[in-house]
Amino acid sequence: MKIALGVTGGVAAYKAAELVRRLQQEKLDVQVVMTRSAQEFITPLTFAALTGKKVITEMFGAGGAEPANVESAIEHIAVAQRIDLLLVAPATADILAHFAQGIARDFLSTLYLATKAPVVVAPAMNVNMWEHPATQENLQKLRARGVHVVDPDEGYLACGMTGAGRLAATDAIVEKVRAVLGLRRDLEGQTIVITAGPTREDLDPVRFLTNRSSGKMGYALAEAAARRGAHVVLISGPTDLPIPESVDWVPVRSTEEMRAAVRERASDANVVIMAAAVADYRPTAAQKQKLKRGDGGLTLELEPTPDILAELGREPVRQNGRRVLVGFAAETDHLAENARDKLARKGADVIVANDVTQEGAGFDTDTNIVTMFLRDGRELPLPKLTKFEVANRILDQVLEGQKR
Ligand code: C5P
């Protein structure tokens, strides 16, 4: 498949070189198009060397000393008909404005108007430019037109400011391209049950026991699996997250409710992923009336909750290999021992373990640093990745396990 990669003038332009490589690894034929200002940041030669193709830098000719040439304009415009997708990364506020307004001021903006291929933009700019109503309105317009936007990441920006505006990770851009091109529907036909978020165990009508889980990991899994074509049942404890598109969303509150939902939905699932931080203990008896303050201390009596994952792990259906079970282990110490112990004790096929004390891992972050522990004894440590990327790696592992 052929794609045109538009590179515009932002500091992140250098990242487009790596992007070309990754797109080529996906067997995509890449034609690079550069705006004039992009060439201030990186030379066309870099992209020509990577792609083995002349980079399009001008509407009427190869640029530089070459005279204007109508043949090359026609030839270039033919690119619009040939490509399967137009990707712009990094996309400046300026190119988004031109796209939104339909102003064909140079080759790239002309290509945008001339092509019927899907368009993906990965904006990158200073945080104030990103947040400016003009930029946001332009993006809204483009989205409404069906343009796919790979939102920028938050972080330290070249201008010295911190905030949203950093070009999304290369993997996230490639994922979007693959998804838009429909290249990765490898979970089609599978039903995947995913649990996410915390549970709440009531003490009395106004108080409950819970934990710091944000649900981000489980929601990322749900989104990734749905994009790859799975039928996703997302059983979620209380979270503030938007419901991912095209998933079957089942809200629950307590461990008992989560258990009932999992048991009901897991029976015809090919894969069950327990990413929820399920309470291990609950008050022995929730009080009907609000507990009153007294002078002395208060001792709560807690009882263990049913271990949903272990219950599934014991079911004979697992034995005929019809269902892959994935559990999580959030640990503060002895990560490997605890993970291996859970693998055996819960009858899981994979335990995804993370040390929640590590920076960039665990609760309420957008990244995670995990190691996958497999039944066959293998340990697969992953670098720090976004939760979406971690989700895709887990799903890759599930697929690999099903093939064996
Ligand atoms: O034993 P621990 O709670 O650390 O195990 C974590 C894994 O077990 C997670 O996958 C979690 O969703 C699952 N779990 C469960 N039911 C419980 C407690 C944990 O399914 N009651």
Residues whose N, C-alpha, C, O or C-beta is under 5 A from the ligand:
A	BS01	C5P	M274 A275 A276 A277 V278 A279 D280 T305 P306 D307 I308 L309 V326 G327 F328 A329
